[in-house]
Structures are given as structure tokens and as C-alpha cells.
Amino acid sequence: MKLEKLIGTALGNNKADLVIKNANIVDVFCGKITKGDVAVTDGVIVGIGEYSGENEYDAEGKYLMPGFIDAHVHIESSMVTPSEYSRLVIPKGVTSVVCDPHEIANVSGIDGIKFMMDDAKDAPLKFNFMLPSCVPATDFESSGAVIDAKDTKEFLEKYDFLGLAEMMNYPGLIYCDREVLEKVESSEIIDGHAPLLSGKELMAYAVTGIRTDHECSNVEEMNEKISLGMYAILRCGMHTKEFCEMVSGVDKNTVNRIAFCTDDKNAQYINETGTIQYCIQNAVNAGMDPIDAIKAATINPANCYGLKKLGAVAPGFKADLVLCENLVPDTIKAVWKDGVLVGKDGKDVYVTKKTANPEKVYNSVNIPDISADDLVCEFDKKTPVISVIPGSLVNKKVYKDSADGLTHLACIERHKASGNIGRCYVENYMFKNGAIASCIGHDSHNVTVAGDNKEDMLIAVNALGKSGGITVVSNGEVIGKLSLPVGGLMSDMPWEEVAKGHKEIEEAGKKVLVNAEIDPFMVLSFLPLPVIPELRLTDKGLFDVIDFKLL
Amino acid sequence: MKLEKLIGTALGNNKADLVIKNANIVDVFCGKITKGDVAVTDGVIVGIGEYSGENEYDAEGKYLMPGFIDAHVHIESSMVTPSEYSRLVIPKGVTSVVCDPHEIANVSGIDGIKFMMDDAKDAPLKFNFMLPSCVPATDFESSGAVIDAKDTKEFLEKYDFLGLAEMMNYPGLIYCDREVLEKVESSEIIDGHAPLLSGKELMAYAVTGIRTDHECSNVEEMNEKISLGMYAILRCGMHTKEFCEMVSGVDKNTVNRIAFCTDDKNAQYINETGTIQYCIQNAVNAGMDPIDAIKAATINPANCYGLKKLGAVAPGFKADLVLCENLVPDTIKAVWKDGVLVGKDGKDVYVTKKTANPEKVYNSVNIPDISADDLVCEFDKKTPVISVIPGSLVNKKVYKDSADGLTHLACIERHKASGNIGRCYVENYMFKNGAIASCIGHDSHNVTVAGDNKEDMLIAVNALGKSGGITVVSNGEVIGKLSLPVGGLMSDMPWEEVAKGHKEIEEAGKKVLVNAEIDPFMVLSFLPLPVIPELRLTDKGLFDVIDFKLL
């Protein structure tokens, strides 16, 4: 019966469920704008032209485009749960995401992933879950859970995953670690993560069937990866410089092999700028044709991931639609998911159900008794220092003659209270009489704490408590705290509260951090991640990413 | 072990099985040429750069490109069996085809299809079989077999089909014939066939999930179909006019949504011009960028049909490779399938195995006793005449005042000797004292016979015999015969013999046909096909394709 109804409606023999009248419709296949109505029945686009419907919505000549697809995102980085994330991004035109729940997986394993899936399942936003491939990211850090090759095979069969999430352990892959290879062999769709990998090492990475990478930071790298058959998923978080540079290097050939993603973006920033919408805006500002930018946000990621019937306004495609005031999506007037109006004038207009039980992911923070002295180490000019590069996740390994102007950094294992603590110094990340601590420390999410004095550092750590989150201490006093009880990563509050809370700790952070151009929490959260060059600090100590070894 | 070997070879740690040295490598992703070596191990491309191999082939700066993919072909139209077809096209750079065995299916049903699959299985050419969706094409003709919706479901599950072949019965689909809808519902990949369909009827066709069409005959039609999310598969047989016109209308947006195909091309023409190679050459002559044309012959059809790891020279892709003297493939020096050299200097260089048993598809022609009078009808100016358009499969329905200059046409049911005979007149297809008859009459493959006198027509029909084929009669004498014992459609001889035999009947045909610019056998074979506008003749009579009814 379903097909009969769709055909009959397409022919105009019966009224559509919904007709969006008088739209400027973005045609991602021919790269043009068509004026007309879009008819929707049973959640499917049935026709473009002149139609009448049971329900009619006058687009008044505004621009109707396919729902945006975020090609790679860690929902946890928003600091809100999936159901809240949906509320947050749906009104901003995002109707599908490819998401990697590897933050919560590193804390709570499959229980954490199942919580995410459970919390996501009633939301209109379509979450395409990838199974985290690197839990933990490397053997050089202590995570709260491990997903091995056997688990990987089992989970891929048992649960509804689109594929295997970002294979960050490229050294493990290239040097043929059996566990890593077995993971790669168990999935057809595999996301890549290989910053700066090039030449024969990149060949070796690509030969395994990995077909995406979202870690390109320059045009040359992007083109090399595209040339080898990978989709370059261009990340546009808060920092846009690298994104805009890469977009400027896209040409008529490569334009079909790029997609947009946010990767990690918190609720406050999403609220202020949007996610994929912001990618499109920046791409167009960088000189990209608007429809090409819309393609990179719609049909390209759909093709990349084999997402059927998604990414275009055409008959037989899902009625995931975004109505924008202008072709470049600044003001988003309305958003439909499967033909249902779910966003209007920047607000979600659907009923949110929350049925997931977060019990297994609550109170995850376990820190043993520590003293202030445990958090700092003696300066030694033979030991390298992490040099932060403002606006980039990549950092530099440098050597300094003295500790002047450097900051203390410590990473405390927080899942099993093992007492592991890594310590080092950081450059370009200066504090004045204060410290910040956070349970968000990619990807094992141990507690990272930075400061100019050990006493404030200890206060900041202790202020995290069992439920965890982010704390800011100034002159011995806790001046900011964002509580993140879900795995120590996410709030259980509405996103509006979380965005407000984040703004408050941001203000607090400014009081203790010297460099104003740096996001102190984003920087802190990536300092432990041992898969992004060049130097990182885990709970096991300083890690040289280039040589892939603990120092 | 397999992945370890590929990775080690990509890294250059061990020698590749084969290295094609010093090539100009066509990069279909970035649209550029890269100089270097291509390393192949276990049939897979492992790296591009500098490599050494157990076996090395010096490309001497020639152009190395992905193996060509014919996006839609009826192998039977070559008049040779699949194993011979492979021998014929492999040296011409075709390494994969998407093929629809609906000619043999109309004669012998699933037995015919199984013969094709069997005969294809040992050939290096990869045959991606589609299950014929319209056997018979319509209810207005008598075929030798029927594949109904129940069979369709069963065969799709039981045998290795890529999807459902061209849905030619667009009226059946649009008017919601339950049998037709059930067929469409049983497959995710469905080929289209909807010449001149447009507007809401095309919307209704596309809403069912049909995502290709190879029947476009002008730019407007092509763009409308692309706009609705279909791939436009551009056909370039012997006639190139429409193909070149459409290619000229392809732009930077639509270039990724086209592919090339041959549909129906006989062994002689293939031998003379190639198949997909000829498409590329004509596309470039019509102004298309050579690498864009190569994309339409490689990565685009791979994307269209979801053919994994096909269509590019990149790590992890199958080593289906073509080495050409020039970027536009004129002289093809070497062809590799899965890394094995299978074509060299225009010759197949592999051992052909023939193990398929053709018994069930032999001696398929059953014609009852008929007289010359059975083959002609009285002229009546109220009955429309078929007007052939040189160089096009589409024809015109016209009315004439007299039979002057018109040709007799008859279509004789030949599967069950029912005695059904359709009769009419044809324009622009003039004979002089002769007739031709053929068992190839799309798609039911009844006997069609055309001539200027009934006596020669009868001799031509009777000369076909039980095994069938094509006959030419001049002044009462059989002056040409091509025997096609496999289903009355294909020879069981090597393609070289068939090409020679076809050339001979072509010469014979010229002696009886007046219009030199027309291919008499191609025209004859499409005159019964009731799914291409405007007027056709089946064994049941004249059929108006536009109104979709027998007259």
C-alpha cells in the first residue's frame, strides 16, 4: 500500500500529507535552484512542482534544502546527552549525525554506549552510531574500559552500528598489531583519523579500507588523502582558520569528496554559532560556491557513509528539510525530520522523551587521596615541554632552558583510583594564581589539571567530586564549577542550563588564564590525547606521538 | 595474514607481486595525472609511488587508468556468449559490466539466465548480473518465459544478482500494477528505463527508488532525471549523435551523476570500435575533459551501483587497470584484472574455460507452418504506420495516404508456435526485391521479418530453422545467414567468427535495403519493443507506446 500511496501522490492524484509551497529548492545534483512546491507523504518526498496537501506551509520564497548531516561528532563533547543534543541542533538544521561515542566508552564501555543509544532513540535527530575502535586510544594511558577485537566483533553484530569509528591508532595499524587488524577486518565502513600521515604510511593506512579522515589541517594533506580514495571530512569547530584554508583549496574535482563535521563542540558554542550551518557559512566566506557548501553538508556525507535516501530534495528521499531565510543558512526558519516539523524559528517544537537510565554512568570519578606535591615535578631542561599552538589541536614538542612562564600540568587516573599521575610543563598556556581541572581529557578522560601553583591545582581536583566536571580555582577559592555527572562528561540538565554553566566557567577561566585567545578547557581536554602530534601527557607520563612512545 | 601482507607491501617492506613502473596514473578523485609506479599484491592496489615487485612491467610513461565499467549492457546483443564477450572486451579495457540477461530470459527464463551466469563465471570480466524485471516486457506480446513477482523475490534471494534490471514497464509502475510494485519492492538497487518520461510521471517513477536511467535522448531529459536523484547512464552504441549532444550538456555539477553504457552492441561493432573506450573517445570529441570522461567510465558507475573497491587507482582498490598509449584511450596496450595481465596489444592473453551446458537454450525456435499471405496485410490509411528515425531507437507514429514506399513488417510468435502474427507497414526502411528475418526482436524475441514482397519474407522466415538467427533473402534466394543457436540470440562460436559472420550478413543486407544510413538488423530488432515510443509491432499486433495499448 505504501508505494501506491507515494506514486498516487507524486502524480497529484491525491493530496500530500504536507506541501511546502513556494520554495526556492536547492538541487544538490544539478547545483541549481528550482522554484516550486515540495510534496511529502509518509515522511518521504514525493514530488517537486505544483502540489496541494492536507497541510500546507508557505515558504514565501525562502530556501529549502536537505537536512544537514554532521559527518563526525562526539556528542559527549557538547556536554549534553543525545536527547538534549537533538533539541540543540535540530532547530539549527542538523537532521542526521554520524557519531562516535568513544568518550563515554572510555569511561563506561558498552554500558556507556548503550546509554547513549537509549537516550538517542526517541529523538528526531538521526544518530548513526559508529562503534569506537580505540578504547583506550592507546596502551599508553589508563581508561575506564577496554573494547578489544573480540568485543568489537560481538558488538558490531549485536547492536545497530553503522561501522567502526575513527581508527586513531594508526601506528598500531601500520605496524600490524593483530588486535587492531582484527577490528578493522570486522567492519566494511571504517572511519579514519590520521593527522599528517603521508606517503607510504598513508598508503598502508588506506589499503586496509579506511575511507575517511577528518584530521586534515592543510590543503596538501587534504588532497593527498582524497587522491587515495578517502573522503576528507573538514572539521569546523570554533577555530575556523584551517577549515577555511582547506575549503579554499577545494576544486571542481575534489568538491564531491569532502564533507563537513564538528567533531568536538560544546553546547554553548553550538548555541552561539550552530554546527554544520557554521561550516557552510565559513566555507562560503572562504570563497566556496554556496550550493557546493550545501552539498558538503548533505549529499556528500550521505554518499560517503552509504546513508540511503538522504541528502537531497528529490522524490523517494527522506523528507529531512531545512528552510532558510537565505541560500547561505543564517536564519533557519523551519526544520522537518521525516516530514514532521521539529524546529521552528530556532526552537525545537517536538516533545522530548527521556527514558534512558543513566545509573550505570553516574558517579564515575574515582580519585585516591593525593597531596599537592603529587601534582608537580621538578623542571629538567632535558625533558621536553608541550608548546600549545593557539587555534590548533596539534602542538609542538619543545625544549626550554628554565620553567619561567611555563605551567604545571598533571594527569590523574580517575577510573580505578590507581594513583597513576603524569606530570609535565606546558608553554603558551599561562596562569596567574590559579588552576583549572577537568574530567574531560581525551580519550581516557582522566583528570587533567593545569595551574601556576600546586595548592590551587589540588583544590581544583578535589572540587570535582565523584560526579566530576570542570572546576576553576583562583587564589585558593573555587570560582567556577560545571557539574557533569553523566560519565564525568555530560550534564543531565537541559542544554540551555549547560550552555549557561559553560559560559560561567569560561568567565571564571578568563580570570586565571593569561592568554585570552585560548579556550582553556578545550586545550586542557586535548593535552592527554596521545594520537594527535606532537607531545601529550597521559596518566602514565609524557608521550611522544611522533615516535609513539612514552618518554 | 592478508592485511599484514598488503600493509607491509604498501610500506615498501616487501616486494609487491606486480609493479607497473613509470606510469602516468589517472587520479579520478583529484582529476589529475600522477607520475609513478603502481604496486599490486593479492590482486589489490597497495601503493602509488616508488615500488619494486617480483614482476615488473614498464609502462614507459603511458597512461594507467582504472578498468572500464559498462554500466548497462545486454550481453546477448553482442551475439556471443559471456565467455566470448569477455575475450572480446577485456583487451579493450572493460573489466566489469552491469548486465541484464533479459534477452535470454524472455526466451528461456531462469534456465537462460543460469546459462549466462554459468558461462560467465570463469571469465576475468566481472559480470554483475541484474535480474530482469520485465519478462515479458509487457502483456502485449508473447515471450518464451515469464518471471513474475514471486519468481523475482525467489531468484533475488537464491542467486547472485546485484539488483533488479531495467524497469521498462513504467506505465505498469505508475498505474500501480501490483505485480510490478512487488518486483520493485523486492530490491534496493533498481535500474530504470523511462524514455521521455517527465514531470509528475517521472516523479512517480523516481519515488519508487529507481536511481538510474539509460534512455535519455536529450540534455533537458538528462538534467531532469539527474535533478531527481537518478544517474543518467549515457548510451553510446554505433550511433553517437544523441550521446555527444548529451555529453556537451554535462557540467561540473552533473558530471558526477553520469555513467557510460553500450546497452546493445554486436560483436562486429565492438571489435571495430570498442565499447566504453568508444564512449570516452566520443565524449572527449564532444568537448568533455578526458579525465571527466574516464570518471564516467570508472568511478561514477562504481558509485552508482555501490561496486566496492572499484573504479579508481588507489590503495585498497581492486587492481583492475588499463594502460593506454594516450590519455584518451585509443590504443590499449595492456589490461589487468585483479592484478593479472589479461589483455595485451588488443588480444586476450588468458585461458578461456567453457563449462556451461547450453542444452536447455538450444533449438528454441518454434514456428508453425505459415504461408506468404500470413505475413502481409491490406493497407488502410486509418491504421498508423511506424516511421523509423535514422540513428535513434525512438520512432514516430504516422498516417499515410498510400502504401507507396512502405515496407511490410510481420512479427511471428516463435516460442510455442501459437500462430500469433502481427502485421503492419513501416516507413524509412525500404527494401528492393528482398527481405530480412531475425529471431532477435526485443524483448520477447519473436521472429520479425521485413521486406517488399511476401514471398521473400516467407523464405527468410523459413531459413531461420530451429536454431534461429538472422537471414537475408534477395529475389527468392537466401544470400546471408548468421546462425545463432543459443536461444536464437547468440552464436556458440568464437567472437571472431561471429563478427565475420555479421559483416557478411551486413553486406547481404545492403543488397536488399535501400536506405544506406540504416543498420537494418538493429532497426528490425527494436521494431517489436513495446516500451520505446512511439509505435511498435508485436506478435499481438500494432502497439501504441504513448497510450500503452494495442491498436
Interface residues (C-beta under 8 A of the other chain):
Chain A: L3 E4 L6 I7 G8 A10 L11 G12 D27 F29 C30 G31 K32 T34 V44 I45 V46 G47 I48 G49 L173 I174 C176 L181 V184 E185 E188 G199 K200 E201 M203 A204 A206 V207 T208 G209 N223 I226 S227 L228 G229 D251 K252 N253 T254 N256 R257 I291 N303 G306 K308 K309 A312 A314 P315 G316 F317
Chain B: L3 E4 L6 I7 G8 A10 L11 G12 D27 F29 C30 G31 K32 T34 V44 I45 V46 G47 I48 G49 L173 I174 C176 L181 V184 E185 E188 G199 K200 E201 M203 A204 A206 V207 T208 G209 N223 I226 S227 L228 G229 D251 K252 N253 T254 N256 R257 I291 N303 G306 K308 K309 A312 A314 P315 G316 F317
